[in-house]
Amino acid sequence: MTPAYSTLALILVLEASSCSRQNEKSPELIEANRLHLEAMKISVQLEQKLDSLSTLAKDDVAKSQLDSLKRLIGVWEENMIEVPGFAHAHDHAHGAHEHRSAPPMTDESILDYQRQSREAIVELKEALAKWDSLAK
């Protein structure tokens, strides 16, 4: 084999291995995606619960409190970002919304963002549960 062919073959092998490494997902991104999907599932459940409670709200104060929780969930959804490299896997049954791509971040930063996002939606879930128990 001539030196030119050897060099070309080496470049092709290196490029192929580089591409395959880019397709591999880090453990941080895998966990971030798991947290993202879990948080999205919680938000859908919350919206369904809020819709059912809204019809049962007896006074203006209760309706206002539920509306506030709905707005907070909306703000949460507006600030949710997708985990790069994962297919969009949740449904749109709970209404239209925009899916933002992650800004340039490290895998660790994306994981941290998804952890905090999940914590925020869990806090909203707990607030709704507390409101529901007090309303009964």
N, C-alpha and C positions, 0 to 999 in steps of 0.2 A: 504494500500500500504506500502511496506517495505521502510525503509530509502534509500536503494540502488536504488530502482525504482524511488523514489521521486527525488533523486539527478540526476539520469540519465534523467528523464523527464525535470528537470530544465535546465540541460546542453543543451538538444536538443532544448528547447524553446529559450534559449539565443543565440545559434548558428544560429537558423533560423532567428531570428530578426536581428542579426548581418549581415547575408548575404543579407537580404532585404535592409538594410541601405546602403550597399556597392553598390547595383544596382541603388539606387536613385542618380540622378545627381544634383549637386548643381546649384544654379542660376548662379554662375560664369562660370561653365562649359557649361551650356546651352547657355549663351551669347557668350562665347568664340567660341563655335561651329558655332553659327549664323554668327559671324564675319569671321570665317575661310571659311565658304561656300560662303559668300559674296565676300571675297577677291579672292577666286578661280574663281568665276564667272567673276570678273573684269579681272583677268589675261587671261582667255580664250578670252574675248572680245578684250583685248589689242593685243594678239597674232594674232587674225584674222585681226584686223585693220592694224597691222604692215605688215602682209603678203600682204594685198591689196595695201598698200602704197609703198611697196618695188618694186612692178611692175611698179609704176608710177614715181619713183624717176628718175630725169632727169640727175643728175650729180654725180660725185664721192663723193662730200661733203654730199649731201643728203643721198646717200646710206650708207656712213660711219656713219652718225648720226642715221639712222634707225638701222643699225647693232649694234651700241652702246646701243640703247634702248632694242633691242632684248637680248643682253648679260645681261643687268641689270635685265630684267625679268627672265632670266635663273638663275641668282644668287639668285634672290628672291625665285624662286621655289625650288632651292636646299636647301634653309634655312627654308622652310615652314615645320612646324611639325603638325601632326594630334592632335586633341583634344582627350584625352583618354576617352574611354567609348562610343564613337559614331561610328556608322558604316561608312565605307568609302563610301561617297555618290556622288563624282564628277566623270565625265567621263574622258576618256583618248583620246578624239578626237583631242586634241591639241598636242599630241605627248607623247612619253614614258617619264616617270619620276619616281623618287623614292619617296616613302612616308615614312618619318621618324616618329617614335614614339616619343612622348614627353619624355624628360628626367625626372627624379624625380623632380617634381615641385608642389608647392601648387596650388590650384584652382585659387587663386588670381593672381599668377605669370603667369599661363597659359592664363588667361584672358588678362593680361597686354601685354603678348607676341603677342596674336592675334590682339589686338588693334593696336599695333605698326606695325605689319605685314600688316594689312589692310591700315593703314596710308601710308606706304611705297608704296604699289601698287597704291593707289589713287594718290600719287605724281607722279608716273610714267605715269599714265593715263593723268594727267594734263600736264606733259611735252610733251607727244605725241600730245595732243590737241593743245598746243601752237605751236609746230613744224608744225602741219598740217595747222593751220591758217596762219602762216608766209609763208608757202610754196605755198599758193594759190595766 
